[in-house]
Amino acid sequence: MPKHAARTIPPERQKSHLEKKHAALSERVAALDGRMSLTPAEELELHQLKKEKLHAKDALSEVG
C-alpha cells in the first residue's frame, strides 16, 4: 500500500461541496447575465462559468 493512499470523501461531503460550488457559480453567472453588455473577456468567462456549472450539476446528480 502506498505511503499516501487516496482517501475517499464521504458522499454527503462531496454533495455539500458541489452544492456550494454550484451556488457560487450561479451567482457569478447571474451577475454577468444581468449586465447590459459584456467585454470579450467577460463573455469568455461567462461561457466557461456556464460550462463549469453544468459539470458541477452533473457531478451532483452522480453523487445523489
Distance bins in CASP14 RR format, pairs under 12 A and 6 or more apart:
PFRMAT RR
TARGET T0000
AUTHOR 0000-0000-0000
RMODE 2
METHOD distances of the structure
MODEL  1
7 13 0 0 0 0 0 1 0 0 0 0 0
8 14 0 0 0 0 1 0 0 0 0 0 0
9 15 0 0 0 0 1 0 0 0 0 0 0
9 16 0 0 0 0 0 1 0 0 0 0 0
9 17 0 0 0 0 1 0 0 0 0 0 0
9 18 0 0 0 0 0 1 0 0 0 0 0
9 59 0 0 0 0 0 1 0 0 0 0 0
9 63 0 0 0 0 1 0 0 0 0 0 0
10 16 0 0 0 0 1 0 0 0 0 0 0
10 17 0 0 0 0 0 1 0 0 0 0 0
10 63 0 0 0 0 0 1 0 0 0 0 0
11 17 0 0 0 0 0 1 0 0 0 0 0
11 18 0 0 0 0 0 1 0 0 0 0 0
11 59 0 0 0 0 0 1 0 0 0 0 0
11 60 0 0 0 0 0 1 0 0 0 0 0
11 62 0 0 0 0 1 0 0 0 0 0 0
11 63 1 0 1 0 0 0 0 0 0 0 0
11 64 1 0 0 1 0 0 0 0 0 0 0
12 18 0 0 0 0 0 1 0 0 0 0 0
12 19 0 0 0 0 0 1 0 0 0 0 0
12 63 0 0 0 0 1 0 0 0 0 0 0
12 64 0 0 0 0 0 1 0 0 0 0 0
13 19 0 0 0 0 0 1 0 0 0 0 0
13 20 0 0 0 0 0 1 0 0 0 0 0
13 63 0 0 0 0 1 0 0 0 0 0 0
14 20 0 0 0 0 0 1 0 0 0 0 0
14 21 0 0 0 0 0 1 0 0 0 0 0
14 56 0 0 0 0 0 1 0 0 0 0 0
14 59 1 0 0 1 0 0 0 0 0 0 0
14 60 0 0 0 0 1 0 0 0 0 0 0
14 61 0 0 0 0 0 1 0 0 0 0 0
14 62 0 0 0 0 1 0 0 0 0 0 0
14 63 1 0 1 0 0 0 0 0 0 0 0
14 64 0 0 0 0 1 0 0 0 0 0 0
15 21 0 0 0 0 0 1 0 0 0 0 0
15 22 0 0 0 0 0 1 0 0 0 0 0
15 56 0 0 0 0 0 1 0 0 0 0 0
15 59 0 0 0 0 1 0 0 0 0 0 0
15 60 1 0 0 1 0 0 0 0 0 0 0
15 61 0 0 0 0 0 1 0 0 0 0 0
15 62 0 0 0 0 1 0 0 0 0 0 0
15 63 1 0 1 0 0 0 0 0 0 0 0
15 64 1 0 0 1 0 0 0 0 0 0 0
16 22 0 0 0 0 0 1 0 0 0 0 0
16 23 0 0 0 0 0 1 0 0 0 0 0
16 60 0 0 0 0 0 1 0 0 0 0 0
16 63 0 0 0 0 1 0 0 0 0 0 0
16 64 0 0 0 0 0 1 0 0 0 0 0
17 23 0 0 0 0 0 1 0 0 0 0 0
17 24 0 0 0 0 0 1 0 0 0 0 0
17 56 0 0 0 0 1 0 0 0 0 0 0
17 59 0 0 0 0 1 0 0 0 0 0 0
17 60 0 0 0 0 1 0 0 0 0 0 0
17 63 0 0 0 0 1 0 0 0 0 0 0
18 24 0 0 0 0 0 1 0 0 0 0 0
18 25 0 0 0 0 0 1 0 0 0 0 0
18 52 0 0 0 0 0 1 0 0 0 0 0
18 53 0 0 0 0 0 1 0 0 0 0 0
18 55 0 0 0 0 1 0 0 0 0 0 0
18 56 1 0 1 0 0 0 0 0 0 0 0
18 57 0 0 0 0 1 0 0 0 0 0 0
18 58 0 0 0 0 1 0 0 0 0 0 0
18 59 1 0 1 0 0 0 0 0 0 0 0
18 60 1 0 1 0 0 0 0 0 0 0 0
18 61 0 0 0 0 1 0 0 0 0 0 0
18 62 0 0 0 0 1 0 0 0 0 0 0
18 63 1 0 0 1 0 0 0 0 0 0 0
18 64 0 0 0 0 1 0 0 0 0 0 0
19 25 0 0 0 0 0 1 0 0 0 0 0
19 26 0 0 0 0 0 1 0 0 0 0 0
19 53 0 0 0 0 0 1 0 0 0 0 0
19 56 0 0 0 0 1 0 0 0 0 0 0
19 57 0 0 0 0 0 1 0 0 0 0 0
19 59 0 0 0 0 0 1 0 0 0 0 0
19 60 1 0 0 1 0 0 0 0 0 0 0
19 61 0 0 0 0 0 1 0 0 0 0 0
19 63 0 0 0 0 1 0 0 0 0 0 0
19 64 0 0 0 0 0 1 0 0 0 0 0
20 26 0 0 0 0 0 1 0 0 0 0 0
20 27 0 0 0 0 0 1 0 0 0 0 0
20 56 0 0 0 0 1 0 0 0 0 0 0
20 60 0 0 0 0 0 1 0 0 0 0 0
21 27 0 0 0 0 0 1 0 0 0 0 0
21 28 0 0 0 0 0 1 0 0 0 0 0
21 49 0 0 0 0 0 1 0 0 0 0 0
21 52 0 0 0 0 1 0 0 0 0 0 0
21 53 0 0 0 0 1 0 0 0 0 0 0
21 54 0 0 0 0 0 1 0 0 0 0 0
21 55 0 0 0 0 1 0 0 0 0 0 0
21 56 1 0 1 0 0 0 0 0 0 0 0
21 57 0 0 0 0 1 0 0 0 0 0 0
21 59 0 0 0 0 1 0 0 0 0 0 0
21 60 0 0 0 0 1 0 0 0 0 0 0
21 63 0 0 0 0 0 1 0 0 0 0 0
22 28 0 0 0 0 0 1 0 0 0 0 0
22 29 0 0 0 0 0 1 0 0 0 0 0
22 49 0 0 0 0 0 1 0 0 0 0 0
22 50 0 0 0 0 0 1 0 0 0 0 0
22 52 0 0 0 0 1 0 0 0 0 0 0
22 53 1 0 0 1 0 0 0 0 0 0 0
22 54 0 0 0 0 1 0 0 0 0 0 0
22 55 0 0 0 0 1 0 0 0 0 0 0
22 56 1 0 1 0 0 0 0 0 0 0 0
22 57 1 0 0 1 0 0 0 0 0 0 0
22 58 0 0 0 0 0 1 0 0 0 0 0
22 59 0 0 0 0 1 0 0 0 0 0 0
22 60 1 0 0 1 0 0 0 0 0 0 0
22 61 0 0 0 0 0 1 0 0 0 0 0
22 63 0 0 0 0 0 1 0 0 0 0 0
23 29 0 0 0 0 0 1 0 0 0 0 0
23 30 0 0 0 0 0 1 0 0 0 0 0
23 53 0 0 0 0 1 0 0 0 0 0 0
23 56 0 0 0 0 1 0 0 0 0 0 0
23 57 0 0 0 0 0 1 0 0 0 0 0
23 60 0 0 0 0 0 1 0 0 0 0 0
24 30 0 0 0 0 0 1 0 0 0 0 0
24 31 0 0 0 0 0 1 0 0 0 0 0
24 49 0 0 0 0 1 0 0 0 0 0 0
24 52 0 0 0 0 0 1 0 0 0 0 0
24 53 0 0 0 0 1 0 0 0 0 0 0
24 56 0 0 0 0 1 0 0 0 0 0 0
25 31 0 0 0 0 0 1 0 0 0 0 0
25 32 0 0 0 0 0 1 0 0 0 0 0
25 45 0 0 0 0 0 1 0 0 0 0 0
25 46 0 0 0 0 0 1 0 0 0 0 0
25 48 0 0 0 0 1 0 0 0 0 0 0
25 49 1 0 1 0 0 0 0 0 0 0 0
25 50 0 0 0 0 1 0 0 0 0 0 0
25 51 0 0 0 0 1 0 0 0 0 0 0
25 52 1 0 1 0 0 0 0 0 0 0 0
25 53 1 0 1 0 0 0 0 0 0 0 0
25 54 0 0 0 0 1 0 0 0 0 0 0
25 55 0 0 0 0 1 0 0 0 0 0 0
25 56 1 0 0 1 0 0 0 0 0 0 0
25 57 0 0 0 0 1 0 0 0 0 0 0
25 59 0 0 0 0 0 1 0 0 0 0 0
25 60 0 0 0 0 0 1 0 0 0 0 0
26 32 0 0 0 0 0 1 0 0 0 0 0
26 33 0 0 0 0 0 1 0 0 0 0 0
26 49 0 0 0 0 1 0 0 0 0 0 0
26 50 0 0 0 0 1 0 0 0 0 0 0
26 52 0 0 0 0 0 1 0 0 0 0 0
26 53 1 0 0 1 0 0 0 0 0 0 0
26 54 0 0 0 0 0 1 0 0 0 0 0
26 56 0 0 0 0 1 0 0 0 0 0 0
26 57 0 0 0 0 1 0 0 0 0 0 0
27 33 0 0 0 0 0 1 0 0 0 0 0
27 34 0 0 0 0 0 1 0 0 0 0 0
27 49 0 0 0 0 1 0 0 0 0 0 0
27 53 0 0 0 0 0 1 0 0 0 0 0
28 34 0 0 0 0 0 1 0 0 0 0 0
28 35 0 0 0 0 0 1 0 0 0 0 0
28 42 0 0 0 0 0 1 0 0 0 0 0
28 45 0 0 0 0 1 0 0 0 0 0 0
28 46 0 0 0 0 1 0 0 0 0 0 0
28 48 0 0 0 0 0 1 0 0 0 0 0
28 49 1 0 1 0 0 0 0 0 0 0 0
28 50 0 0 0 0 1 0 0 0 0 0 0
28 52 0 0 0 0 1 0 0 0 0 0 0
28 53 0 0 0 0 1 0 0 0 0 0 0
29 35 0 0 0 0 0 1 0 0 0 0 0
29 38 0 0 0 0 0 1 0 0 0 0 0
29 42 0 0 0 0 0 1 0 0 0 0 0
29 45 0 0 0 0 1 0 0 0 0 0 0
29 46 1 0 0 1 0 0 0 0 0 0 0
29 47 0 0 0 0 0 1 0 0 0 0 0
29 48 0 0 0 0 0 1 0 0 0 0 0
29 49 1 0 1 0 0 0 0 0 0 0 0
29 50 1 0 0 1 0 0 0 0 0 0 0
29 51 0 0 0 0 0 1 0 0 0 0 0
29 52 0 0 0 0 1 0 0 0 0 0 0
29 53 1 0 0 1 0 0 0 0 0 0 0
29 54 0 0 0 0 0 1 0 0 0 0 0
29 56 0 0 0 0 0 1 0 0 0 0 0
29 57 0 0 0 0 0 1 0 0 0 0 0
30 46 0 0 0 0 0 1 0 0 0 0 0
30 49 0 0 0 0 0 1 0 0 0 0 0
30 50 0 0 0 0 0 1 0 0 0 0 0
30 53 0 0 0 0 0 1 0 0 0 0 0
31 38 0 0 0 0 0 1 0 0 0 0 0
31 42 0 0 0 0 1 0 0 0 0 0 0
31 45 0 0 0 0 0 1 0 0 0 0 0
31 46 0 0 0 0 1 0 0 0 0 0 0
31 49 0 0 0 0 1 0 0 0 0 0 0
32 38 1 0 0 1 0 0 0 0 0 0 0
32 39 0 0 0 0 0 1 0 0 0 0 0
32 41 0 0 0 0 0 1 0 0 0 0 0
32 42 1 0 1 0 0 0 0 0 0 0 0
32 43 0 0 0 0 1 0 0 0 0 0 0
32 44 0 0 0 0 0 1 0 0 0 0 0
32 45 1 0 0 1 0 0 0 0 0 0 0
32 46 1 0 1 0 0 0 0 0 0 0 0
32 47 0 0 0 0 1 0 0 0 0 0 0
32 48 0 0 0 0 0 1 0 0 0 0 0
32 49 1 0 0 1 0 0 0 0 0 0 0
32 50 0 0 0 0 1 0 0 0 0 0 0
32 53 0 0 0 0 0 1 0 0 0 0 0
33 42 0 0 0 0 0 1 0 0 0 0 0
33 43 0 0 0 0 0 1 0 0 0 0 0
33 45 0 0 0 0 0 1 0 0 0 0 0
33 46 1 0 0 1 0 0 0 0 0 0 0
33 47 0 0 0 0 0 1 0 0 0 0 0
33 49 0 0 0 0 1 0 0 0 0 0 0
33 50 0 0 0 0 1 0 0 0 0 0 0
33 53 0 0 0 0 0 1 0 0 0 0 0
34 42 0 0 0 0 0 1 0 0 0 0 0
34 46 0 0 0 0 0 1 0 0 0 0 0
35 42 1 0 0 1 0 0 0 0 0 0 0
35 43 0 0 0 0 0 1 0 0 0 0 0
35 45 0 0 0 0 0 1 0 0 0 0 0
35 46 0 0 0 0 1 0 0 0 0 0 0
36 42 0 0 0 0 0 1 0 0 0 0 0
37 43 0 0 0 0 1 0 0 0 0 0 0
37 46 0 0 0 0 0 1 0 0 0 0 0
38 44 0 0 0 0 1 0 0 0 0 0 0
38 45 0 0 0 0 1 0 0 0 0 0 0
38 46 1 0 0 1 0 0 0 0 0 0 0
38 47 0 0 0 0 0 1 0 0 0 0 0
38 49 0 0 0 0 0 1 0 0 0 0 0
39 45 0 0 0 0 1 0 0 0 0 0 0
39 46 0 0 0 0 0 1 0 0 0 0 0
40 46 0 0 0 0 0 1 0 0 0 0 0
40 47 0 0 0 0 0 1 0 0 0 0 0
41 47 0 0 0 0 0 1 0 0 0 0 0
41 48 0 0 0 0 0 1 0 0 0 0 0
42 48 0 0 0 0 0 1 0 0 0 0 0
42 49 0 0 0 0 0 1 0 0 0 0 0
43 49 0 0 0 0 0 1 0 0 0 0 0
43 50 0 0 0 0 0 1 0 0 0 0 0
44 50 0 0 0 0 0 1 0 0 0 0 0
44 51 0 0 0 0 0 1 0 0 0 0 0
45 51 0 0 0 0 0 1 0 0 0 0 0
45 52 0 0 0 0 0 1 0 0 0 0 0
46 52 0 0 0 0 0 1 0 0 0 0 0
46 53 0 0 0 0 0 1 0 0 0 0 0
47 53 0 0 0 0 0 1 0 0 0 0 0
47 54 0 0 0 0 0 1 0 0 0 0 0
48 54 0 0 0 0 0 1 0 0 0 0 0
48 55 0 0 0 0 0 1 0 0 0 0 0
49 55 0 0 0 0 0 1 0 0 0 0 0
49 56 0 0 0 0 0 1 0 0 0 0 0
50 56 0 0 0 0 0 1 0 0 0 0 0
50 57 0 0 0 0 0 1 0 0 0 0 0
51 57 0 0 0 0 0 1 0 0 0 0 0
51 58 0 0 0 0 0 1 0 0 0 0 0
52 58 0 0 0 0 0 1 0 0 0 0 0
52 59 0 0 0 0 0 1 0 0 0 0 0
53 59 0 0 0 0 0 1 0 0 0 0 0
53 60 0 0 0 0 0 1 0 0 0 0 0
54 60 0 0 0 0 0 1 0 0 0 0 0
54 61 0 0 0 0 0 1 0 0 0 0 0
55 61 0 0 0 0 0 1 0 0 0 0 0
55 62 0 0 0 0 0 1 0 0 0 0 0
56 62 0 0 0 0 0 1 0 0 0 0 0
56 63 0 0 0 0 0 1 0 0 0 0 0
57 63 0 0 0 0 0 1 0 0 0 0 0
57 64 0 0 0 0 0 1 0 0 0 0 0
58 64 0 0 0 0 0 1 0 0 0 0 0
END
